[in-house]
Amino acid sequence: MQATDVHCLDSETCLIYLEVPGAKVVLLQAFFELYEGLGTVRTIDIKKSQVCIITTPSFVSDCMMVLEELKYQVPWRTVEKPDGYDPLALFSFGS
């Protein structure tokens, strides 16, 4: 993963978009919960198995390191932000 795979929403929030096999999404979430405060995994598109990791600029390199370590247990690949997707939707609580 490269720094270009990280999208900064603002000065406090960075997003890493990934495609993860559907059966591994919960495992990825569990690993990130073990590292409290490192990042939050949110599902973007269930059908395409796309998720987003929400983190801060100070934790981007740590997130990238953890993702590289997990790649054999949780296969993933970076993807671009989905067309027409509003990243602020990650912070909504339903409508």
Backbone as ProteinMPNN parsed JSONL, in Angstrom:
{"seq_chain_A": "MQATDVHCLDSETCLIYLEVPGAKVVLLQAFFELYEGLGTVRTIDIKKSQVCIITTPSFVSDCMMVLEELKYQVPWRTVEKPDGYDPLALFSFGS", "coords_chain_A": {"N_chain_A": [[0.858, -1.177, 0.0], [0.433, 2.251, -0.684], [1.066, 5.693, 0.129], [-0.555, 7.148, -1.508], [-2.873, 5.76, -1.579], [-4.379, 6.581, 0.468], [-6.939, 8.669, 1.488], [-7.529, 11.88, 2.46], [-10.022, 13.282, 4.328], [-10.379, 15.554, 5.816], [-8.422, 17.702, 7.961], [-8.241, 16.075, 10.156], [-9.143, 13.524, 9.603], [-8.662, 10.526, 7.899], [-9.129, 8.288, 5.166], [-9.156, 4.926, 4.13], [-9.786, 3.009, 1.47], [-10.923, -0.234, 0.829], [-11.137, -3.498, -0.724], [-12.44, -6.423, 0.397], [-12.704, -9.919, 0.904], [-16.043, -11.029, 1.384], [-16.527, -12.855, 3.504], [-14.491, -12.259, 5.208], [-14.688, -9.735, 6.255], [-15.732, -9.241, 8.844], [-13.712, -10.361, 10.37], [-11.574, -8.636, 9.762], [-12.61, -6.301, 10.925], [-12.622, -7.14, 13.598], [-9.864, -7.431, 14.137], [-9.054, -4.741, 13.938], [-10.487, -3.701, 16.058], [-9.092, -4.777, 18.159], [-6.844, -3.191, 18.234], [-7.353, -0.685, 19.738], [-8.559, 2.497, 18.943], [-6.96, 2.794, 16.722], [-8.183, 2.636, 14.192], [-11.371, 2.634, 12.502], [-13.487, 0.289, 11.039], [-15.684, 0.454, 8.403], [-18.434, -0.686, 6.514], [-18.935, -0.154, 3.097], [-20.033, -1.005, 0.649], [-21.849, -3.758, 0.496], [-22.364, -5.748, -1.446], [-20.184, -5.543, -3.181], [-18.182, -6.017, -1.442], [-16.761, -3.892, -0.252], [-14.979, -1.849, 1.945], [-14.192, 0.723, 4.331], [-11.564, 2.172, 6.058], [-11.476, 4.238, 8.738], [-9.407, 6.656, 9.989], [-6.876, 8.595, 11.699], [-4.574, 11.203, 10.651], [-2.199, 10.809, 12.108], [-2.179, 8.105, 12.623], [-2.105, 6.769, 10.215], [0.211, 5.506, 9.073], [0.573, 3.421, 10.9], [-1.827, 2.009, 10.533], [-1.454, 1.158, 7.898], [0.736, -0.524, 8.264], [-0.37, -2.533, 9.928], [-2.344, -3.526, 8.193], [-0.722, -4.628, 6.162], [0.488, -6.685, 7.617], [-1.729, -8.27, 8.132], [-2.493, -9.236, 5.69], [-2.237, -11.9, 4.783], [-4.016, -13.322, 6.326], [-6.358, -11.916, 6.061], [-7.212, -11.288, 3.08], [-6.845, -8.447, 0.997], [-7.383, -5.58, -1.097], [-6.53, -2.339, -2.236], [-8.919, 0.119, -3.201], [-10.426, 2.622, -5.27], [-12.284, 5.473, -4.127], [-15.699, 4.873, -4.257], [-17.595, 5.817, -7.138], [-19.674, 8.622, -6.947], [-20.043, 8.285, -4.248], [-20.561, 9.554, -1.031], [-18.336, 10.408, 1.343], [-19.044, 11.422, 3.829], [-21.227, 10.0, 4.536], [-20.315, 7.877, 5.985], [-20.393, 8.681, 8.545], [-22.978, 8.909, 9.291], [-26.022, 8.134, 11.011], [-28.095, 6.652, 10.076], [-31.205, 7.112, 8.294]], "CA_chain_A": [[0.0, 0.0, 0.0], [1.193, 3.486, -0.778], [0.395, 6.855, 0.713], [-1.571, 7.632, -2.447], [-4.09, 4.986, -1.333], [-5.033, 7.201, 1.612], [-7.682, 9.874, 1.112], [-7.807, 12.691, 3.641], [-11.309, 13.956, 4.263], [-10.077, 16.867, 6.385], [-7.134, 17.66, 8.673], [-8.316, 15.125, 11.27], [-9.736, 12.251, 9.2], [-8.163, 9.887, 6.682], [-9.904, 7.13, 4.761], [-8.485, 3.922, 3.308], [-10.828, 2.186, 0.852], [-10.439, -1.583, 0.548], [-12.039, -4.578, -1.099], [-12.105, -7.553, 1.255], [-13.704, -10.973, 0.721], [-17.165, -10.853, 2.3], [-16.395, -13.698, 4.693], [-13.363, -11.78, 6.023], [-14.933, -8.368, 6.73], [-15.874, -9.25, 10.306], [-12.375, -10.622, 10.922], [-10.838, -7.372, 9.659], [-13.15, -5.425, 11.963], [-12.168, -7.635, 14.904], [-8.454, -7.063, 14.307], [-8.936, -3.309, 14.209], [-10.999, -3.447, 17.403], [-8.015, -5.128, 19.087], [-5.966, -2.027, 18.291], [-8.28, 0.398, 20.086], [-8.2, 3.841, 18.541], [-6.166, 2.822, 15.491], [-9.073, 2.928, 13.08], [-12.691, 2.023, 12.517], [-13.83, -0.302, 9.749], [-17.1, 0.638, 8.036], [-18.796, -1.271, 5.226], [-19.43, 0.819, 2.129], [-20.865, -1.705, -0.32], [-21.854, -5.177, 0.868], [-22.313, -6.581, -2.647], [-18.825, -5.5, -3.733], [-17.272, -6.25, -0.31], [-15.898, -2.723, -0.083], [-14.99, -1.251, 3.274], [-13.362, 1.905, 4.503], [-10.979, 2.321, 7.394], [-11.426, 5.641, 9.141], [-8.325, 6.834, 10.944], [-6.355, 9.954, 11.775], [-3.276, 11.297, 9.975], [-1.108, 10.288, 12.947], [-2.235, 6.637, 12.657], [-2.123, 6.201, 8.867], [1.324, 4.563, 8.869], [0.29, 2.241, 11.726], [-2.885, 1.262, 9.829], [-0.846, 0.518, 6.734], [1.573, -1.611, 8.765], [-1.267, -3.599, 10.373], [-2.946, -4.125, 7.0], [0.279, -5.486, 5.511], [0.652, -7.879, 8.459], [-2.956, -9.078, 8.07], [-2.829, -9.573, 4.305], [-2.32, -13.345, 4.569], [-5.204, -13.803, 7.028], [-7.489, -11.174, 5.507], [-6.78, -10.728, 1.8], [-7.479, -7.169, 0.671], [-6.72, -4.729, -2.084], [-7.054, -0.976, -2.169], [-9.802, 0.541, -4.29], [-10.742, 4.045, -5.274], [-13.58, 5.847, -3.555], [-16.744, 4.577, -5.242], [-18.19, 6.961, -7.829], [-20.911, 9.128, -6.375], [-20.132, 7.989, -2.818], [-20.28, 10.682, -0.144], [-17.664, 9.879, 2.531], [-19.721, 11.845, 5.061], [-22.204, 8.962, 4.859], [-19.701, 7.015, 6.976], [-20.642, 9.229, 9.872], [-24.42, 9.061, 9.522], [-26.599, 7.135, 11.889], [-29.35, 6.223, 9.469], [-32.116, 8.183, 7.906]], "C_chain_A": [[0.894, 1.227, 0.0], [0.389, 4.624, -0.162], [-0.693, 7.395, -0.21], [-2.894, 6.877, -2.294], [-4.89, 5.549, -0.16], [-5.683, 8.501, 1.153], [-7.992, 10.65, 2.387], [-9.094, 13.481, 3.42], [-11.175, 15.392, 4.763], [-8.769, 16.727, 7.154], [-7.097, 16.629, 9.802], [-8.719, 13.712, 10.861], [-9.161, 11.76, 7.883], [-8.95, 8.607, 6.435], [-9.058, 6.225, 3.884], [-9.583, 2.997, 2.791], [-10.228, 0.842, 0.445], [-11.549, -2.467, 0.002], [-11.544, -5.8, -0.343], [-13.118, -8.653, 0.972], [-14.789, -10.873, 1.806], [-17.041, -11.638, 3.596], [-15.301, -13.216, 5.641], [-13.581, -10.384, 6.601], [-15.005, -8.32, 8.25], [-14.529, -9.508, 10.975], [-11.517, -9.353, 10.871], [-11.31, -6.399, 10.737], [-12.654, -5.85, 13.342], [-10.703, -7.27, 15.153], [-8.309, -5.578, 14.625], [-9.516, -2.939, 15.574], [-9.959, -3.803, 18.453], [-7.048, -3.968, 19.288], [-6.83, -0.799, 18.546], [-7.736, 1.759, 19.66], [-7.41, 3.935, 17.254], [-7.017, 3.206, 14.288], [-10.387, 2.195, 13.246], [-12.999, 1.516, 11.123], [-15.333, -0.141, 9.529], [-17.337, 0.015, 6.673], [-19.396, -0.192, 4.338], [-20.42, 0.158, 1.176], [-20.777, -3.203, -0.032], [-21.677, -6.057, -0.359], [-20.904, -6.638, -3.249], [-17.77, -5.774, -2.675], [-16.275, -5.115, -0.148], [-16.101, -2.139, 1.311], [-14.103, -0.021, 3.264], [-12.822, 1.885, 5.926], [-10.867, 3.814, 7.65], [-10.346, 5.761, 10.207], [-7.904, 8.302, 10.964], [-5.008, 10.01, 11.059], [-2.123, 10.695, 10.792], [-1.086, 8.756, 13.007], [-2.215, 5.989, 11.273], [-1.017, 5.17, 8.686], [1.121, 3.298, 9.697], [-0.793, 1.378, 11.072], [-2.298, 0.495, 8.653], [0.017, -0.674, 7.157], [0.701, -2.799, 9.203], [-1.896, -4.3, 9.174], [-1.963, -5.05, 6.277], [0.484, -6.778, 6.297], [-0.547, -8.818, 8.346], [-3.233, -9.657, 6.688], [-2.961, -11.081, 4.053], [-3.534, -13.953, 5.271], [-6.477, -13.174, 6.479], [-7.022, -10.565, 4.183], [-7.543, -9.441, 1.494], [-6.73, -6.529, -0.48], [-7.335, -3.348, -1.97], [-7.928, -0.718, -3.396], [-9.993, 2.046, -4.188], [-12.07, 4.272, -4.573], [-14.642, 5.574, -4.614], [-17.329, 5.856, -5.84], [-19.507, 7.349, -7.162], [-21.064, 8.882, -4.883], [-19.74, 9.212, -2.003], [-19.629, 10.15, 1.129], [-18.319, 10.319, 3.842], [-20.804, 10.856, 5.465], [-21.64, 7.982, 5.888], [-20.034, 7.435, 8.397], [-22.121, 9.4, 10.183], [-24.915, 7.908, 10.391], [-27.962, 6.703, 11.381], [-30.218, 7.411, 9.109], [-33.495, 7.646, 7.693]], "O_chain_A": [[1.967, 1.237, 0.603], [-0.821, 4.512, 0.037], [-1.644, 8.027, 0.251], [-3.92, 7.31, -2.82], [-5.964, 5.04, 0.161], [-5.043, 9.33, 0.506], [-8.646, 10.129, 3.29], [-9.228, 14.239, 2.459], [-11.771, 16.318, 4.213], [-8.077, 15.72, 7.006], [-6.028, 16.345, 10.343], [-8.649, 12.793, 11.676], [-9.167, 12.476, 6.881], [-9.38, 7.933, 7.371], [-8.334, 6.692, 3.006], [-10.23, 2.292, 3.565], [-9.177, 0.78, -0.191], [-12.733, -2.223, 0.231], [-10.373, -6.167, -0.434], [-14.301, -8.351, 0.812], [-14.493, -10.661, 2.982], [-17.407, -11.145, 4.663], [-15.194, -13.714, 6.762], [-12.744, -9.897, 7.361], [-14.4, -7.448, 8.873], [-14.237, -8.938, 12.026], [-10.816, -9.038, 11.832], [-10.493, -5.748, 11.388], [-12.304, -5.002, 14.162], [-10.344, -6.848, 16.253], [-7.522, -5.204, 15.494], [-9.079, -1.962, 16.182], [-9.937, -3.201, 19.527], [-6.5, -3.784, 20.375], [-7.012, 0.032, 17.656], [-6.603, 2.119, 19.978], [-7.203, 5.033, 16.737], [-6.6, 4.018, 13.462], [-10.497, 1.254, 14.031], [-12.799, 2.226, 10.137], [-16.144, -0.548, 10.362], [-16.517, 0.174, 5.769], [-20.252, 0.581, 4.768], [-21.503, 0.686, 0.923], [-19.751, -3.833, -0.288], [-20.913, -7.022, -0.316], [-20.491, -7.675, -3.767], [-16.577, -5.764, -2.98], [-15.085, -5.349, 0.067], [-17.224, -1.964, 1.784], [-13.366, 0.233, 2.312], [-13.554, 1.609, 6.877], [-10.248, 4.551, 6.882], [-10.372, 5.048, 11.211], [-8.522, 9.141, 10.31], [-4.365, 8.976, 10.876], [-1.183, 10.138, 10.226], [-0.077, 8.172, 13.403], [-2.301, 4.765, 11.174], [-1.275, 4.07, 8.196], [1.463, 2.207, 9.241], [-0.684, 0.152, 11.059], [-2.613, -0.676, 8.443], [0.027, -1.707, 6.488], [1.012, -3.945, 8.878], [-1.974, -5.528, 9.142], [-2.34, -6.135, 5.833], [0.636, -7.846, 5.705], [-0.392, -10.035, 8.452], [-4.127, -10.49, 6.539], [-3.732, -11.489, 3.185], [-4.029, -14.997, 4.848], [-7.532, -13.807, 6.435], [-6.495, -9.452, 4.165], [-8.752, -9.366, 1.711], [-5.596, -6.892, -0.791], [-8.514, -3.204, -1.648], [-7.698, -1.267, -4.474], [-9.748, 2.652, -3.145], [-12.881, 3.354, -4.448], [-14.494, 6.005, -5.758], [-17.532, 6.847, -5.138], [-20.34, 6.496, -6.858], [-22.094, 9.226, -4.302], [-18.707, 9.832, -2.257], [-20.303, 9.499, 1.927], [-18.16, 9.649, 4.862], [-21.254, 10.865, 6.611], [-22.406, 7.324, 6.592], [-19.961, 6.635, 9.33], [-22.482, 9.967, 11.214], [-24.288, 6.852, 10.476], [-28.87, 6.423, 12.164], [-29.998, 8.54, 9.549], [-34.408, 8.402, 7.36]]}, "name": "protein", "num_of_chains": 1, "seq": "MQATDVHCLDSETCLIYLEVPGAKVVLLQAFFELYEGLGTVRTIDIKKSQVCIITTPSFVSDCMMVLEELKYQVPWRTVEKPDGYDPLALFSFGS"}
